[in-house]
Amino acid sequence: MPDRSAADRPFEYLLRELAPQVLGALVRRYGHFDACEDAVQEALLAAALKWPDAGVPDDPRSWLIRIGSYKLIDQLRSDRSRREREAADAVAIPRTGDAGGAPVAGDDSLVLLFLSCHPALTQASQVALTLRAVGGLTTGEIAAAFLVPEPTMGQRITRAKAKLRGATFRMPPADELDERLASVLQVLYLIFNEGYSSTGRDELVRVELTAEAIRLARMAHRQLPEHGEVAGLLALMLLTDARRAARTGPAGELIPMAEQDRTRWDAAAIAEGTELVTDAMRRTALGPYQLQAAIAALHAEAADADATDWMQILGLYTLLERMTDNPVVTLNRAVAAAMVHGPDAGLRLLDRLAADPRFGGHHRADAVRAHLLEMKGDLVGAAAGFRTAARRATSHPEQRYLLKKAAELA
């Protein structure tokens, strides 16, 4: 999709989009990831105060880089203990002009994304730092999204930035790129999933997280257009998020896909996602995100639940299970198997899954078993299963839906 001009974009969206570009430019020029990140936040604050009255500059990125450079230099100079480091950096790091000169050319957002997903960090720290440094979310917003106190999240981000001191600001070498990119895509996938099925909250969807994950995936796809799995992940996000408006009712209650009003699905997002995954599967090596996107596209293409091509979906889940050995995939394959071969086929797969320690006690396994028992006509067993799933679920809308199902069957 073509980029809109700065004047056409919502103000907050523009700042969030520019934040990683500005941070990348400062880190490439000066080093000191943590100090640069603080300077970018000050530059964004200056823009938020000035631009509403003065208007957005013709080149907002350069404006932010220039202000961020001023803030960073002031910060470094104000601390006597940093003067020697500043002098050493002046020799060691090649500069492109002074703080008021031309900014570093190009967009380093993807490099910054790889840095935030550095293998030295835990996955939780990768997610937090990605949202902070690349996504531009505040520490408070990230803490709220993952249900931890703000000081705890602040400490996690601070420790992550400390671990990156001395890390080289560049794309990974060719022999590491695929492995590192897999971590980047997994982090974006986790951010999207937390937004789309929020855990432990009254609302089912955190739109700010799903939108941010899609924006970052677009950024990655724009800079790696030939990579099939980057395209596959973006397609998966678009096709999944296209159903968002129909997932909840007027009171915020969960509506399962089979009962959703499909006229409320986002047709433009479905078309874009379908085109992305179709093109990727035609020209690149097949990967897990492409397969998941292809499954989502098949759901999107069906005029109603009865028209769903479950046979093809079952084949894709079988291939995906062989590729990933993921118990969540097995759970979804059980549903598809039940739709094609009957509930007993799905229940047999669930029995195998019950012995997998990676998925023990998860509410979705109980909910799927209850659904298949309902299909089989075992209403007592289904009601008990829905009640068990409700006890284990952390999302309040899911809990209410599962209890409602149990009450209807009792």
C-alpha positions in Angstrom: 0.0 0.0 0.0 1.4 3.4 -0.8 2.5 5.6 2.0 0.5 8.7 2.7 2.1 12.1 3.0 2.9 13.4 6.5 0.1 16.0 6.3 -2.5 13.2 5.6 -1.6 11.0 8.6 -3.0 11.2 12.1 -0.6 13.1 14.3 0.1 10.3 16.9 0.5 7.7 14.1 3.1 9.9 12.4 5.1 10.3 15.5 4.9 6.6 16.3 6.0 5.7 12.7 8.9 8.2 12.8 10.2 7.2 16.3 12.1 4.1 15.3 13.6 5.9 12.2 14.9 8.7 14.4 16.2 6.3 17.1 18.0 4.2 14.4 19.6 7.3 12.9 20.8 8.5 16.4 22.2 5.1 17.4 24.0 4.7 14.1 25.6 8.1 14.5 26.3 8.3 18.2 26.0 4.8 19.7 24.7 4.7 23.4 21.3 3.0 22.7 19.8 4.0 26.1 20.9 7.7 25.9 19.6 7.9 22.3 16.3 6.4 23.3 15.8 9.1 26.0 16.8 11.8 23.5 14.2 10.5 21.0 11.5 10.6 23.7 12.4 14.3 24.4 12.3 15.1 20.7 8.8 13.4 20.4 7.6 15.5 23.3 8.9 18.6 21.7 7.1 17.8 18.5 3.9 17.0 20.4 4.1 20.5 22.0 5.2 22.5 18.9 3.6 20.9 15.8 -0.1 21.3 16.7 0.3 25.1 16.6 3.2 25.5 14.2 2.3 22.7 11.8 4.2 19.6 10.8 7.5 20.4 9.2 8.1 19.6 5.5 10.6 16.9 6.6 9.4 15.8 10.1 12.0 13.0 10.3 14.9 15.4 9.8 13.4 17.8 12.3 13.1 15.0 15.0 16.7 13.8 14.3 18.1 17.3 14.6 16.2 18.0 17.9 17.1 14.5 19.2 20.8 15.2 18.4 20.6 18.5 20.3 19.0 16.8 23.3 21.5 13.9 23.2 24.6 16.2 23.1 23.2 18.3 25.9 22.6 15.2 27.9 26.1 13.8 27.3 27.7 17.2 28.0 25.8 17.8 31.2 27.3 14.7 32.8 31.0 15.2 33.5 31.6 11.4 33.9 30.5 11.0 30.3 32.9 13.5 28.8 35.7 11.0 28.1 33.3 8.6 26.5 32.0 11.4 24.3 35.5 12.3 23.2 36.3 8.7 22.4 33.1 8.3 20.4 33.9 11.3 18.4 37.0 9.5 17.1 35.5 6.0 16.9 32.1 6.7 15.3 32.0 8.2 11.8 29.6 11.2 11.8 27.4 12.4 8.9 27.6 16.2 9.6 27.1 17.8 13.0 23.8 17.9 14.9 22.4 20.5 12.7 23.6 19.0 9.4 22.0 16.4 7.1 20.6 13.4 8.9 21.8 9.8 8.3 20.4 8.7 5.0 17.9 5.8 4.9 15.6 4.1 7.4 17.3 2.1 10.1 14.0 0.8 11.6 14.6 -2.8 10.5 18.1 -2.7 12.0 16.6 -1.4 15.2 14.0 -4.1 15.2 16.7 -6.8 14.9 18.6 -5.1 17.7 15.5 -5.1 20.0 15.2 -8.9 19.3 18.8 -9.6 20.1 19.5 -13.2 21.1 21.1 -12.0 24.3 17.7 -10.9 25.6 14.9 -13.1 26.9 11.7 -13.2 24.8 9.8 -11.2 27.3 12.6 -8.5 27.2 12.6 -8.6 23.4 8.8 -8.0 23.3 9.1 -5.1 25.8 12.0 -3.4 24.1 10.5 -3.8 20.7 7.3 -2.0 21.8 9.3 0.7 23.6 12.1 1.4 21.1 10.5 0.5 17.8 6.8 0.8 18.6 7.1 4.0 20.5 4.7 2.8 23.3 5.3 4.2 26.8 6.5 2.0 29.6 3.1 2.4 31.2 1.3 1.3 28.1 3.5 -1.8 27.8 3.1 -2.6 31.5 -0.7 -2.4 31.1 -0.7 -4.6 28.1 1.1 -7.4 29.9 -0.5 -6.9 33.3 2.7 -6.1 35.3 3.4 -3.0 37.4 5.0 -0.1 35.6 8.2 -0.1 37.7 8.6 -3.8 37.0 8.3 -3.2 33.2 10.6 -0.2 33.5 13.3 -2.4 35.2 12.9 -5.0 32.5 13.4 -2.5 29.7 16.4 -0.9 31.5 18.1 -4.3 31.9 17.4 -5.1 28.3 19.0 -1.8 27.1 22.0 -2.4 29.4 22.6 -5.9 27.8 22.7 -4.2 24.4 25.6 -1.9 25.3 28.4 -2.6 22.9 26.1 -4.5 20.5 26.9 -3.7 16.8 24.3 -1.6 15.1 23.9 -3.4 11.8 21.9 -6.1 10.1 22.9 -9.6 11.1 25.4 -11.3 8.8 23.9 -13.5 6.1 24.6 -16.8 8.0 22.6 -15.5 11.0 19.8 -13.5 9.2 17.2 -16.3 9.0 17.6 -17.3 12.6 17.4 -13.7 13.8 14.5 -12.9 11.5 12.6 -15.9 13.0 12.9 -14.2 16.4 11.8 -10.9 15.0 8.7 -12.5 13.4 7.9 -14.4 16.6 8.0 -11.2 18.7 5.7 -9.5 16.3 3.4 -12.5 16.3 3.3 -12.5 20.1 2.5 -8.8 20.2 -0.4 -9.3 17.8 -1.8 -12.3 19.6 -1.7 -10.5 23.0 -3.7 -7.7 21.3 -6.2 -9.9 19.5 -7.0 -12.2 22.4 -6.0 -10.2 25.4 -5.3 -12.2 28.5 -6.8 -11.4 31.9 -8.7 -8.3 30.9 -12.3 -7.2 30.5 -11.9 -6.3 26.8 -11.2 -9.1 24.3 -9.1 -7.0 21.9 -6.3 -4.5 22.6 -6.5 -2.6 19.3 -3.4 -0.5 20.1 -1.3 -3.8 20.2 -2.8 -5.4 17.1 -2.4 -2.1 15.1 1.2 -1.7 16.3 2.0 -5.3 15.3 0.5 -4.8 11.9 2.4 -1.5 11.5 5.7 -3.1 12.4 5.0 -6.1 10.1 4.3 -3.7 7.3 7.7 -2.0 8.0 9.5 -5.3 7.9 7.7 -6.3 4.7 8.5 -3.0 3.1 12.2 -3.5 3.7 12.3 -7.3 3.0 9.7 -7.6 0.2 11.1 -10.8 -1.2 10.9 -12.8 2.1 7.9 -15.1 2.0 7.5 -15.5 5.8 7.5 -11.8 6.4 4.7 -11.5 3.8 3.0 -14.5 5.3 3.0 -13.0 8.8 1.6 -9.7 7.6 -1.0 -11.5 5.6 -2.0 -13.6 8.7 -2.3 -10.5 10.8 -4.5 -8.7 8.2 -6.7 -11.7 7.6 -7.2 -12.3 11.3 -7.7 -8.7 12.3 -10.3 -8.3 9.4 -12.7 -10.2 11.7 -12.2 -8.0 14.7 -15.4 -5.9 14.4 -17.6 -9.0 14.3 -15.9 -10.9 17.2 -17.8 -9.1 19.9 -21.4 -8.1 20.5 -22.9 -4.8 21.8 -22.0 -5.7 25.4 -18.5 -6.9 24.5 -19.5 -10.5 24.5 -17.5 -13.0 22.5 -19.0 -14.2 19.2 -17.4 -17.3 17.7 -16.5 -17.3 14.1 -19.3 -19.6 13.0 -21.8 -17.1 14.4 -20.2 -13.9 13.2 -21.9 -11.4 10.8 -19.5 -11.7 7.9 -20.7 -8.5 6.3 -18.8 -6.8 9.2 -15.5 -8.3 8.2 -13.0 -5.9 6.6 -13.1 -6.7 2.9 -10.1 -4.5 2.0 -7.9 -6.2 4.7 -9.1 -9.7 3.4 -8.2 -8.8 -0.2 -4.8 -7.4 0.8 -4.0 -10.4 3.0 -5.1 -12.9 0.4 -3.1 -11.3 -2.3 0.0 -11.2 -0.1 -0.1 -14.9 0.9 -1.0 -16.1 -2.6 2.0 -14.2 -4.1 4.3 -15.4 -1.3 3.3 -19.1 -1.7 3.7 -18.9 -5.4 7.2 -17.6 -5.5 9.0 -18.4 -2.2 9.7 -21.5 0.0 6.7 -22.4 2.1 6.7 -21.5 5.8 4.5 -21.7 8.9 3.2 -18.1 8.7 2.2 -18.6 5.0 0.3 -21.8 5.9 -1.5 -20.1 8.8 -2.4 -17.2 6.5 -3.7 -19.6 3.8 -6.0 -21.1 6.4 -7.2 -17.7 7.5 -7.8 -16.9 3.8 -9.9 -20.0 3.4 -12.1 -19.0 6.3 -12.4 -15.5 4.9 -13.4 -16.7 1.4 -16.4 -18.8 2.8 -19.7 -16.9 2.5 -20.9 -18.6 5.7 -19.7 -21.2 8.2 -21.3 -24.1 6.2 -19.4 -23.1 3.1 -16.0 -23.4 4.8 -13.6 -25.7 2.9 -12.7 -27.9 5.9 -11.0 -30.6 3.8 -8.4 -28.1 2.5 -8.0 -26.5 5.9 -7.4 -30.0 7.4 -4.7 -30.6 4.8 -3.0 -27.3 5.6 -3.1 -28.0 9.3 -1.6 -31.5 8.8 1.3 -29.9 6.8 1.7 -27.2 9.4 1.8 -29.7 12.2 4.6 -31.6 10.5 6.5 -28.4 10.0 6.2 -27.0 13.5 5.3 -29.7 16.0 3.2 -27.2 17.8 0.4 -28.4 20.2 -1.8 -25.4 19.3 -1.6 -26.5 15.7 -2.7 -30.1 16.8 -5.6 -28.5 18.7 -6.7 -26.7 15.6 -6.3 -29.8 13.4 -8.5 -31.7 15.8 -11.3 -29.2 15.1 -10.7 -29.5 11.3 -10.7 -33.3 11.6 -14.0 -33.3 13.4 -15.5 -31.1 10.7 -14.4 -33.4 8.0 -14.5 -36.9 9.6 -16.8 -36.4 12.6 -16.2 -35.5 16.3 -14.6 -38.9 17.2 -11.7 -38.1 14.9 -11.1 -34.8 16.6 -11.5 -36.4 20.1 -8.8 -39.0 19.3 -6.4 -36.2 18.4 -7.2 -34.4 21.6 -6.5 -37.6 23.6 -3.0 -37.6 22.1 -2.6 -33.9 22.9 -3.6 -34.5 26.6 -0.3 -36.3 27.1 1.7 -33.3 25.8 3.2 -31.4 28.8 3.5 -28.2 26.7 -0.3 -27.9 26.6 -1.4 -29.3 29.9 -4.2 -27.3 31.7 -4.8 -24.8 28.9 -8.4 -23.7 28.7 -8.6 -24.0 24.9 -8.1 -27.7 25.0 -11.0 -28.1 27.4 -13.2 -25.7 25.3 -12.4 -27.6 22.1 -13.2 -31.0 23.8 -16.4 -29.6 25.0 -17.3 -28.4 21.5 -16.6 -31.8 20.0 -18.6 -33.5 22.8 -21.5 -31.2 22.0 -21.2 -32.2 18.3 -21.3 -35.9 19.3 -24.5 -35.3 21.4 -22.9 -35.7 24.9 -24.4 -32.6 26.3 -23.6 -33.4 30.0 -19.9 -34.0 29.2 -19.9 -30.9 27.0 -21.3 -28.7 29.8 -18.8 -30.0 32.3 -16.0 -29.3 29.7 -17.2 -25.7 29.2 -17.3 -25.1 32.9 -13.7 -26.4 33.3 -12.5 -24.2 30.4 -14.2 -21.2 32.0 -12.3 -21.8 35.3 -9.0 -21.9 33.5 -9.6 -19.0 31.1 -8.0 -15.6 32.1 -10.0 -13.5 29.6 -13.3 -12.3 31.1 -15.2 -12.3 27.8 -14.1 -15.8 27.2 -15.1 -16.9 30.7 -18.6 -15.4 30.2 -19.0 -17.1 26.8 -17.9 -20.5 28.2 -20.2 -20.3 31.2 -23.1 -19.3 28.9 -22.4 -22.3 26.8 -22.4 -24.6 29.8 -25.7 -23.1 31.1 -27.4 -23.6 27.7 -26.4 -27.3 27.7 -27.1 -28.1 31.3 
